[in-house]
Amino acid sequence: MSEVKKPVFQPNKAFAKEARIKNMCEYQELQDWAHEDYEGFWDHFAKEKIDWFEPYTNVLDESNMPFVKWFEGGKLNVAHQCIDRHLDSRKNKAAIIFEGDRGDKQIITYLELYYNVNKMANLLKNEFGVEKGDRVVIYMPMIPEAAYAMLACARLGAIHSIVFGGFSAEALRDRIIDAEAKTVITADGAFRKDKPYMLKPVVDKALEEGCECVGKVLVVERNGEDVEWVAGRDYSYNEMIDQQSPVCDAEPMDSEDPLFLLYTSGSTGKPKGVQHNSAGYILWAQMTMEWVFDVKENDTYWCTADVGWITGHTYIVYGPLAMGATTIMFEGVPTYPDAGRPWKMVEEYKINQFYTAPTAIRVLHKTGAEEPKKYDLSSLKVLGTVGEPIDPPAWKWYYEDIGNSKCAIVDTYWQTETGGHMVSPLPGATPIKPACATFPLPGIMGEILDPETGEKVGAGESGYMCVTRPWPSMIRGVWGDPERFVKSYFGDVTKDGKPVYFTGDGANYDEDGYITITGRTDDVINVSGHRMGTAEVEAAIKKSSDVAEVAVVGKPHELKGEGIFAYVVLKNEENLGELVDTMKAINNVIKQEIGNIALCDDIVFVPGLPKTRSGKIMRRILRSIAKGEAITQDTSTLEDPAVVGQIESCVKNGSC
Ligand code: WTA
């Protein structure tokens, strides 16, 4: 860890006065309460925040760890929590403000949201036969209908599984099959940089084989481009929606009924369907919105994520709507028509909280450092980052040039599996340090543990970021694979004889007890804030007929955080002369199998891989070579130590 002491920035005093948590004493009181009476703490907030149809009888059952039950016996509906309960006091308030890529705008009030979601729910129920417990795959652009689809599923008790629009047909097909989805909701496409792009053809391709489970496809016509319609399977949302009744009862759901699946990469094998259930998830989504962004009744909040990722689920749709906030949905990209787009939007909508990823901050900084000066950003109060460690230069620009040195930066650390924030500053309370996630939120028993002893590590020592007690929005399972759930998250670290949740991330405490997340300890890499399993990318590359062996590692990348670096052993060394074509072929395979987000930045053909005698690839060596670092690892256990020097010279020369 760095020896240089990080500067500390105190919360803005005027902001703190009005904040929900006003100082570190209040933070500590909440955290002490949770420590002393864990169930009492959560019981209090569950009663205060959720509009229960029927009260629960038990706060937490951890008798069958890690299969936990929160708020058993309770009945609720997440769509009711996000919409219906606000109608008395907020029916004419903007729930969603949509801005299209080309500048088209739409304001959807809570009452309109209620009708739109009910109609979509009725369409799914009456025309498609979607019922409680059915899985619905959503493959959509960033348009309001994506939120309607999510909430319509929640209203019916159907389990949605959103697949990010950048994933390929193969990746979509795998997820449809794994979840045995009954219905797919998609769009013809949408707009990006003033041009139409397509989604429906990807769905058509995905459904070509192995997806017999899918009976019907609902297509929102967004860009009006020609698409193929399969009779009896594909239906136009635009043609059907107006005939639907605007009233649809919200299905009473058990606290632990599943709300959604979201597939995410692990260190091994195929992506796993992370399952989140109803009550605990929505409770923590709402609480963290209130505490971490401190959104007030008249505020406008913008999270730039895509609904295809967990950030879009929790902090564009569920969290903001659960608390009755106004949330912005943006279809476009932040650098189009220029790198001032987000700041123009901040000025125009008078945005108060802005939440984005370090990758976006780096790109906006690099391509438009002077842009913020052109706009009035004085409405901003809280700035957030998520998805990867933020580097100090990006942090500084964000703090000074966007936040005018008066906004708190909340560096929120969490994961698909945690459902909501775990470690984050509180904007009115926590003195912040650049690029530092600071402290676990109240109620979260986050600790950095020594993986060997299970003891909390001391200041300056690195350890594993763990959570030692179940929290309400914790992952409830890996769809269809309970063993993988236990093994993936509860297999590595044991504290006081009990397995605890391990995030997969390394972290350390500084001398003030501040937590800094240092990155993954496993074979997961983080490309532009998107999680990617090296195993997944390798499996894709292996489908290329020229490839004998492959190993993929992450390499620091100026804008993306990490880039993908592939070491490839070709079947036929004579092909070496055709390197460029082969490189293209390899990236084409990745595009087909996963999507553009997994394209390799570097592909190096090597004569062999550094393997131990038992055949395990020593990726640490490959990571060092990719970074251009000297090899300090012991290579004597390798089957063929000479291969290391050969690989190094391949990398230096670009080929062998
Ligand atoms: C990383 C995104 C450092 C981390 C919400 C984690 C972070 C993975 C931060 C989860 C942060 C997320 N600082 N690293 N503030 N936030 N990460 O599931 O490695 O897409 O395990 O969820 O992103 O990525 P996921």
Residues whose N, C-alpha, C, O or C-beta is under 5 A from the ligand:
A	BS01	WTA	I310 T385 V386 G387 E388 P389 D411 T412 Y413 W414 Q415 T416 T503 D505 I517 G519 R520 G529 R531
